[in-house]
Amino acid sequence: MNLTVIGSTGRTGRHVVDQALRRDHRVTAFTRRPDALTERSRLAGVVAGDGRDPEAVATAVRGADAVIAIVAAASRRGPHQAAEVIRVVTAAMARAGVRRLVVTSAYPIVGVRPRLPLAILRMLFRDAYADARAMERELLDSPLDWTIARLNRLTDKPAQGPLQITTDLLGRPRPMTRADTAAALLDIAADPRFARRAVNLSGPVPVR
């Protein structure tokens, strides 16, 4: 499919772009740092810009079959702009007639177990999580075929296998590799059963 990746030079976005190319998708990369793209010659297009710029986003999503947006803040100090970016992205997609959107969010904003670690995370990342909640509200009001993919702790380890993807709360959230997360995001984008749903992702259960 024709796929636009917003946040394509981030630590997770790079994996999404790489794996999308391996799956023979035509990829348009949207980023503020086009010089950081390593597969530029294989891309269908590169759009440089800020996710809050309506014109740049409109250019990036035009002609796409699906958009994957990875817009979380790089650190807990921010800046926290996910809700602003998604407001612009959903408006641009609606104008362009592009319906399929997958957006990453944070599982701790809904998780209840384990209680103490999640409570500490919500305290440390309160501004980022408030932004994630606002972003999710923007999507709930959107007419697009969106999916919210709530992620757990991401690692840079080698791929370990398919992630758990569920609409239920997780009893024991497990760390996720960025490579496995990228594969899951691409699978979700291609599966209409996930449209207009929020799903919670977790690392695979270890084999004993």
N, C-alpha and C positions, 0 to 999 in steps of 0.2 A: 504494500500500500504506500501511498504518499504520506509520509510522516513528518510532522514538525516537532522538534525537540526544543523546548524552552528551558534554558539553563543547561545548555549542551556542553559547556566546558567545566561544569562543576565536577566534584569527585564521583558522584553517581551518574550525572548526565553523560559523562564520557563513556561509561559502560553502556548506557542506553544507545548512544550513537553507534558504538562499535558493534554491539550485538544486532542492532537493526540492520546495519550494512551486511552483516553475515547472513541475515535472513532475507537478503535481497530486497529490502524496502528502499524506496527512494527517500532520502533523508534531507530535510532542510534544517540547518542548525541555526538557532537564534541565541545570541550571546552578546554580552558587553565586551568580551575578550576574544575576538575572532583569531588573533594571532596564536591563541592557545590550542586551536584545533589541529589535531595530528592527522586526520583523515580527509583533509580539505579537498583533495583532488577526486575523492570518491563520492563527495556529497552532491546532491542535486542542487543545493543552494545554500548560501550563507547570508544571514541577515544580522548586521551588527546594530545593537541598540539597547535601550532600557525597556524593561517590561511594562513600564508605565507610559510609554510613548505610543499612542494609538496608531500613528502612521506606520511606525516600524513593526508593530505587532500585526497590523493588517497585512503588510507585505509578507510577513513570515507565514501566516496561516492560510493565505490565499491558495486555493487548489489542493489543500490537504484533505486526506481521508480521516486522519486522526491527529490529535495534538497530545503530547505528553509534556506536562509542565512540572518542573522541579524547582520550586521557588522559595524554599525555606532559607532563613538567614544562615549565613556562614558561621556565625558564632552567637552565643546567647546575648551578647550586647547589641546585636543588630547590625545594620538597620533592619527593622521588621516591616516588610513591604508586601508580604504575600497577598493580603486582602486587596491592596491597591492593584497589584499586578493581575490577579485573577479577575477583578472587575473589568479591566481593560481587555484581557484575553477573551472573556466570554462575550463581551460586546462586539469585538472584532470578528469572532467566529460566527456569531448570529448574523452579522451583516454579510459575511461571505458565504453563508449557507453551509458551514462546516459544523457538524453536530457532535462528533466523538471527541471527548476530552477526558484524559486521566491526569489527576492532580495528586501529588504527594502531600501528606499531612503527618501528624504525629500521634502515635497510639496513646501516649500518656494522657492526652486530653480526655479520653473516654475510659481508660483502663482503671480497674479497681484493685487488681492483685498483681504483684505483691504490694501491700498497702504502703509500707514505710518507704521503699525505694521510689515508688511513684509519687508519694507526697514530697519527697526531697526534690525529685525532678521538677515537679510543678512549681516548687518554690524557686529553684534556681533559674528555671526557664519561663517564669511567669509571663514576661512580655512577649516572648516568642510564641508561647502557647495561646495567649490571648489573640495574637495575630492569626494563628492557625484556626482558632474557633471562628473568628470573623471571616476568614477565607471560606470556611465550610458553609457559613450562612449565605455567603454570596452565591455559592454553587446551588444550594437548596432552592434559591429563588430563580435559578437559571432554567430556561427551556431546553438546554442542551442535553445530550446523552452523556452526562458526566459520570465519572467514578472517582470517589475519594479513596486513595490507597494510604492507609495509616501505617507508618513504618515504626519499627523498633530500633534498637541500637545498631548502627551500621558499622561494619568493619571492612578493612581492606584486605582481608584474607582471601585465599583462592576460593573459587566456587565450591559449595558443599552439596548442592542438590536443590530440588524444587522447594520453594517456601510453602508454608501453610498459608492459605488464603481463606478467610472465613468472615461471615457477617456477625458472628458471635464474639463476645469478649473472650480474651485469651486467659486460660488458667495459669499458664506459665510462659510469658513472652520470652522468646529466645533471640539472641543476637542474629543479625542477618548480614551476609556479605553483600557488598555493593554489586558484585557480578550477578549474584542470585536475584537481587532486587531488580536489576535491569531486566533480566529475563522475565520476571513476574510482571513488571509493568508492561512489557511488550505483549505478553500473553493476555493480560487484562484488556489492553487496547483493542485486541483482535476478537474479543469474546463479547457478543452483545448481551449475554446473560448478566454481565456486571453493570449494565447501564443504569444510571440513576440509583446507585447503591453505594454505600460506604463499606469498605472491606478492611479487615485488620490482618496485617501480615506478620509472620513470625518465622524464625529460622527453623530448619527441619529438625524433627525429633531425632536425637542420636540413636544409632543402631547399637543395641547391646549384644 
